[in-house]
């Protein structure tokens, strides 16, 4: 199968279709500019068809025995394993991810599929006592109905699976709107896997479109009860506002400005490890990750040694063709992003920053840059940097480290490195983020652990029990076994 020929379509009510819009979304390989596919966009009418199909199919799916539902996910998991190499190649081609990144994305998606198999059986009802004699209070946990999933370009296979698989496992139906830069990996590819795994038609739909065509129809439509969105805080703010105005639940995974903090008690081996973690935290998938460490905060007592090691490791990173197994930094997603990063570095230098490493920009290939000496009040210190550019910031003592780490409107992830694990935990508790990791990377995601951010980094949580909360609702049904005495 040629994914970019066969799957570059709309998928509505079990049918692969051409959109009825008047223009095409062109899917490019970000490394070499090759045209992978042209997809005629979906219109408001097709958004409505997708949601209506999902609504019809969901009724029977919710009544299906959960042991039967989970068989679908077992089959999807087997299909991902069988097609693993092809999926990896598609991620490399469509996203410009290195092979290491692509393999990580598929491997982690498989873990979430394994969890979805179990999740189908997880919702539990409760019987609660009543102060009224003879009354039995039953609290049922039920699927919400239909969920709209708006996914990003950076980890589209993984992030989309994270919402789609548990939503379906819990008895819901789904409509996916993939990012325009990842319409196949984040849309058609996932639909094909579930189609081949015999998911009933209508339960999973894909509409490839753009806000310029459909406006807020994906959010305002009366059918979906939950919108799961991953992307920038700018767009997420709008999604949340429109969803709230229509009394819909919004799960928002948004931008970040994570700090990786290096405390003063590390020996040489600890510093080496912190350097490895910092490089991975910043430069995984060219830094196009909300959890990536934009800022590396280093205690002045170890600043010189850490900086020498960090700069040496960054300088040695190889930028180039993501198909080359030696490549560690591939292209950013498009020319707009490459130009924006170049402008950001120039702005920092104009503000007085020093480039300890100054990478070149060649097309969409943006080599790593390490900046130091930026003033604390610089806007660059507080914003998300979505690419292979990192800020190195010294501090004096823990109190200053806490203040600097929290001096941002974002709060998605972070990490702290120390020889004292409990000191690290105490430090982590003081950082206003949804996630914080001791002696590890800032970029972590696991199926059972609540995932999400604070401040402008989002609302709500996914994974494990948090996913059950996100994609189900509670209903109270009381049963009176005797007779109630009424006041009138």
C-alpha positions in Angstrom: 0.0 0.0 0.0 1.2 3.5 -0.8 -0.1 5.5 2.2 0.1 8.8 0.5 -1.8 7.6 -2.5 -4.4 5.4 -0.9 -5.1 7.2 2.3 -5.0 10.9 1.3 -8.8 11.2 1.4 -11.7 12.0 3.7 -13.1 9.0 5.6 -16.7 9.4 6.5 -19.2 6.7 7.6 -16.9 3.9 6.5 -16.2 5.3 3.0 -13.1 6.8 1.5 -14.1 10.0 -0.3 -12.9 13.1 -2.1 -13.8 16.3 -0.3 -16.2 18.6 -2.0 -14.3 21.8 -1.2 -12.9 24.1 -3.9 -9.2 23.8 -3.1 -6.6 21.2 -2.0 -4.3 20.8 1.0 -0.9 19.8 -0.4 1.1 17.4 1.7 4.8 18.0 1.4 7.9 16.1 2.6 9.6 18.8 4.7 13.1 17.6 4.0 13.1 17.5 0.2 9.9 19.3 -0.7 8.5 16.3 -2.5 4.7 16.5 -3.0 3.3 13.5 -1.2 -0.4 14.1 -1.8 -3.1 16.6 -2.6 -6.3 16.3 -0.6 -9.5 18.2 -1.6 -10.7 19.7 1.6 -13.9 18.8 3.5 -16.7 21.4 3.7 -19.1 22.2 6.5 -21.6 19.8 5.0 -19.0 16.9 5.3 -18.2 17.9 8.8 -21.9 17.5 9.5 -22.0 14.1 7.7 -19.1 12.9 9.8 -20.6 13.9 13.1 -24.1 12.5 12.1 -22.5 9.2 11.1 -20.6 9.1 14.4 -23.8 9.8 16.3 -25.8 7.0 14.6 -23.0 4.4 15.0 -22.3 5.3 18.6 -25.7 4.2 19.9 -25.1 0.5 19.2 -21.4 0.7 20.0 -22.2 1.9 23.5 -24.4 -1.1 24.0 -21.8 -3.5 22.7 -20.2 -5.8 25.3 -16.9 -4.2 26.3 -15.2 -7.6 26.0 -16.3 -7.5 22.3 -15.2 -3.9 21.9 -11.7 -4.6 23.1 -11.1 -7.2 20.4 -10.9 -4.3 17.9 -8.0 -2.8 19.8 -6.2 -6.2 20.0 -6.5 -6.4 16.2 -5.3 -2.8 15.7 -2.3 -3.5 17.9 -1.4 -6.6 15.8 -1.8 -4.5 12.6 0.5 -1.8 13.9 3.2 -4.4 14.7 2.8 -6.0 11.2 3.0 -2.6 9.5 5.5 -1.0 11.8 8.2 -0.5 9.2 5.7 1.2 6.8 4.4 3.5 9.5 7.9 4.5 10.5 8.7 5.4 6.9 5.5 7.4 6.6 6.4 9.4 9.7 9.8 10.1 8.3 8.4 11.2 5.0 5.5 13.3 6.2 6.9 14.9 9.3 10.7 14.9 8.7 11.2 13.0 11.9 14.4 11.0 12.3 14.1 7.2 12.4 14.7 7.3 16.2 11.8 9.7 16.6 9.5 7.7 14.3 10.3 4.4 16.1 9.7 6.0 19.5 6.3 7.4 18.3 5.1 4.0 17.1 6.4 2.2 20.1 4.7 4.6 22.5 1.4 4.5 20.5 1.5 0.7 20.9 1.6 1.1 24.7 -1.5 3.4 24.5 -3.3 0.8 22.4 -2.5 -1.9 25.0 -3.9 0.4 27.7 -7.1 0.9 25.5 -7.6 -2.9 25.5 -7.9 -2.7 29.3 -9.7 0.6 29.4 -12.8 -0.9 27.7 -13.4 -2.8 31.0 -12.5 0.0 33.4 -15.6 2.2 33.9 -17.2 1.2 37.1 -20.6 2.3 38.6 -21.2 3.0 42.2 -24.0 2.5 44.7 -24.1 5.3 47.3 -26.1 5.5 50.5 -29.1 7.8 51.0 -30.5 9.6 54.0 -33.9 8.6 52.7 -35.2 5.1 53.8 -35.6 2.7 50.9 -33.7 4.8 48.4 -30.9 3.2 46.4 -28.5 5.7 44.6 -26.8 4.3 41.6 -24.2 6.3 39.8 -23.4 5.0 36.3 -20.4 6.0 34.2 -21.5 6.3 30.6 -19.8 7.3 27.4 -20.2 11.0 26.5 -21.3 10.1 22.9 -19.1 11.7 20.2 -15.7 13.3 20.6 -14.0 15.7 18.2 -10.2 15.2 18.1 -8.1 18.0 16.6 -4.5 16.7 16.4 -1.1 18.3 16.0 1.6 17.7 13.4 4.5 16.9 15.7 3.5 13.5 17.0 0.3 13.0 15.1 0.2 9.2 15.2 0.8 9.0 18.9 -1.2 12.0 20.1 -4.2 11.1 17.9 -4.2 7.5 19.1 -4.0 8.8 22.7 -7.5 10.3 22.3 -9.0 8.0 19.7 -8.3 4.6 21.2 -9.6 5.3 24.7 -12.5 7.3 23.4 -13.6 4.3 21.3 -12.8 1.8 24.0 -15.1 3.6 26.4 -18.0 3.4 24.0 -17.8 6.7 22.2 -17.5 7.6 18.5 -14.8 10.0 17.1 -14.3 12.5 14.4 -10.6 13.4 13.7 -9.5 16.6 12.2 -5.7 16.0 11.5 -3.3 18.9 11.2 -2.8 20.0 7.6 0.9 19.1 7.8 0.1 15.5 8.8 -3.2 14.5 7.1 -2.1 10.9 6.5 -0.1 9.9 9.6 -2.6 11.8 11.8 -5.7 10.9 9.9 -6.0 8.4 7.1 -3.4 6.0 8.4 -5.3 5.7 11.7 -8.6 5.3 10.0 -7.2 2.5 7.8 -5.9 0.6 10.8 -9.3 0.7 12.6 -11.1 -0.1 9.4 -8.9 -3.2 8.8 -9.5 -4.1 12.5 -13.2 -4.3 11.7 -14.3 -1.3 13.7 -18.0 -0.7 12.6 -18.5 2.0 10.0 -19.2 5.4 11.3 -17.5 5.1 14.6 -14.3 6.7 13.4 -14.3 9.5 10.8 -11.6 11.7 9.3 -12.2 15.2 7.9 -9.2 16.9 6.3 -10.1 20.6 6.2 -9.1 24.1 7.3 -10.6 26.8 9.5 -10.7 29.0 6.4 -13.2 26.6 4.9 -15.3 25.4 7.9 -14.7 28.1 10.5 -15.7 26.8 14.0 -18.0 24.1 12.7 -15.9 21.3 14.2 -16.3 22.8 17.6 -19.8 24.4 17.5 -21.6 21.4 15.9 -24.2 20.1 18.3 -23.2 16.4 18.2 -19.7 16.3 19.8 -19.8 16.6 23.6 -16.0 16.7 24.1 -13.3 18.4 22.0 -9.8 17.0 22.5 -7.3 19.5 21.1 -3.5 19.5 21.0 -1.6 22.5 19.6 -0.6 26.0 20.3 -2.0 28.0 23.2 -3.1 30.7 20.7 -5.4 28.3 18.9 -6.3 26.4 22.1 -7.5 29.6 23.7 -10.0 30.0 20.9 -11.0 26.3 20.9 -11.6 26.5 24.7 -13.7 29.6 24.4 -15.9 28.3 21.6 -16.3 24.9 23.3 -17.2 26.6 26.6 -19.7 28.9 24.9 -21.4 25.8 23.5 -21.3 23.9 26.9 -18.8 21.4 25.6 -15.9 19.9 27.6 -12.5 20.8 26.2 -9.4 18.8 26.9 -6.5 21.1 25.8 -2.9 20.1 25.5 -1.1 23.3 24.6 2.3 25.1 24.4 5.1 24.9 26.8 8.3 26.7 28.0 9.8 23.9 30.0 12.9 24.3 32.2 15.5 21.6 32.8 17.2 22.6 36.1 20.7 21.5 37.1 21.3 21.9 40.8 24.7 22.3 42.5 25.3 18.9 44.0 26.1 16.9 40.9 29.4 15.1 40.5 31.0 14.7 37.1 29.0 11.6 36.2 25.8 13.4 37.3 26.7 16.4 35.1 27.4 14.1 32.1 24.0 12.5 32.6 22.3 15.9 33.0 23.9 17.0 29.7 22.6 14.0 28.0 19.1 14.6 29.4 19.2 18.3 28.4 20.3 17.6 24.8 17.5 15.0 24.4 15.0 17.3 26.1 15.7 20.2 23.8 16.5 18.6 20.4 14.2 15.6 20.1 12.3 16.0 16.9 14.1 19.3 16.2 12.6 20.8 19.4 9.1 20.8 17.9 7.6 19.4 21.1 5.5 21.2 23.7 7.4 19.4 26.5 10.8 20.3 25.1 13.2 22.1 27.4 13.4 25.7 26.0 15.5 26.8 29.0 18.4 25.0 30.6 18.9 26.5 34.1 22.3 25.7 35.7 23.6 26.6 39.1 26.6 28.9 38.8 28.8 26.5 40.8 28.6 24.0 38.0 27.9 26.3 35.1 31.3 26.3 33.5 31.7 22.5 33.5 28.1 21.9 32.4 28.3 24.5 29.6 31.5 23.0 28.2 30.1 19.5 28.1 26.7 20.7 26.8 28.1 22.9 24.0 30.5 20.1 22.9 27.5 17.6 22.7 25.3 20.0 20.8 28.1 20.9 18.4 28.5 17.2 17.5 24.8 16.8 16.6 24.3 15.9 13.0 21.7 17.8 10.9 20.5 16.4 7.6 18.4 13.8 5.8 16.0 12.1 8.4 16.3 8.9 6.4 20.0 8.7 7.2 20.4 6.7 10.4 23.3 9.0 11.4 21.0 12.1 11.4 20.0 13.4 14.7 18.3 16.7 13.6 16.0 16.6 10.7 14.1 19.4 9.0 11.5 21.6 10.8 8.0 21.2 9.5 8.0 24.0 6.9 9.6 27.2 5.6 7.5 29.4 7.8 8.9 27.7 10.9 12.4 27.8 9.7 12.2 31.5 9.0 10.6 32.2 12.3 13.4 30.4 14.2 16.1 32.3 12.2 14.3 35.6 13.1 14.1 34.6 16.8 17.9 33.9 17.0 18.6 37.3 15.3 16.3 39.0 17.8 18.1 37.4 20.7 21.5 38.5 19.4 20.2 42.0 18.9 19.1 42.0 22.5 22.7 41.2 23.6 22.6 37.4 23.8 25.7 35.4 23.0 25.6 32.4 20.6 27.7 29.6 22.2 26.6 27.5 19.2 25.2 29.3 16.1 23.5 26.9 13.6 22.9 27.7 10.0 19.5 27.5 8.2 19.5 25.6 4.9 16.0 25.4 3.6 14.0 23.6 6.3 17.1 22.3 8.0 17.8 24.5 11.1 21.0 23.5 12.9 21.1 23.7 16.7 21.8 27.1 18.4 22.7 27.6 22.0 22.1 31.1 23.4 23.4 32.6 26.6 23.4 36.0 28.3 19.8 36.9 27.5 18.3 39.4 29.9 15.7 38.0 32.3 13.1 40.5 31.1 13.5 39.4 27.4 10.2 38.2 25.9 12.2 35.2 24.6 12.6 33.9 28.1 8.9 33.6 28.6 7.7 32.3 25.2 7.7 28.9 23.6 10.5 28.2 21.2 9.4 25.6 18.7 12.7 24.4 17.2 16.3 23.6 17.8 17.2 26.7 19.7 17.9 26.6 23.5 18.6 29.2 26.2 21.3 28.6 28.8 20.6 30.4 32.0 22.7 30.5 35.2 21.2 30.9 38.7 22.4 31.4 42.2 20.8 28.9 44.5 17.5 27.0 44.6 15.3 30.0 45.4 16.4 31.8 42.2 16.0 28.6 40.2 12.4 28.2 41.4 11.7 31.8 40.5 13.2 31.6 37.0 11.5 28.2 36.3 8.1 29.7 37.2 8.7 33.0 35.4 6.6 32.0 32.3 2.9 31.9 31.4 3.3 28.2 30.6 3.4 25.2 32.8 3.5 21.9 30.9 6.6 20.0 31.9 10.0 20.3 33.4 12.9 18.4 35.0 15.4 18.8 37.8 18.8 17.0 38.2 20.3 16.5 41.6 22.2 13.8 43.5 19.5 13.9 46.2 16.3 12.4 44.9 14.1 13.8 47.7 15.6 17.2 47.3 14.6 16.9 43.6 11.0 15.9 44.6 10.8 18.9 47.0 12.0 21.2 44.2 9.6 19.7 41.7 6.6 20.4 43.9 7.4 24.1 43.8 7.4 24.4 40.0 3.9 25.2 38.6 3.7 22.6 35.9 1.4 19.7 35.2 4.4 17.4 35.0 7.9 17.5 36.5 10.6 14.8 36.4 13.5 14.2 38.7 16.8 13.1 37.0 15.2 12.5 33.6 14.1 14.3 30.4 11.3 16.8 30.2 9.7 14.8 27.4 7.9 11.9 28.9 4.5 10.3 28.3 3.1 7.1 29.8 -0.4 5.5 29.4 -1.3 5.3 33.1 -0.1 8.7 34.3 -2.1 12.0 34.2 -0.8 14.1 31.3 -1.5 17.8 31.0 -0.5 21.3 31.8 -1.1 24.3 34.1 -1.5 28.0 33.2 -1.5 28.6 29.5 -0.3 25.0 28.8 -3.8 23.6 28.9 -6.9 22.3 30.7 -7.7 18.8 31.7 -5.7 15.6 31.7 -5.5 12.5 29.6 -4.1 9.0 30.2 -5.3 6.3 32.6 -8.1 7.2 35.0 -7.9 10.8 33.7 -9.0 9.6 30.3 -12.0 7.9 31.8 -12.9 11.2 33.4 -12.4 13.1 30.2 -14.4 10.8 27.9 -17.3 9.6 30.1 -20.0 11.2 32.1 -21.7 10.3 35.4 -25.5 9.7 35.7 -27.4 9.4 38.9 -30.3 7.0 38.9 -32.2 6.6 42.2 -34.4 3.6 42.9 -37.1 3.9 45.6 -37.8 0.5 47.1 -40.4 1.7 49.5 -42.5 4.9 49.4 -41.2 8.4 49.8 -43.1 10.9 52.0 -43.6 14.0 50.0 -43.9 17.5 51.5 -47.1 18.4 49.5 
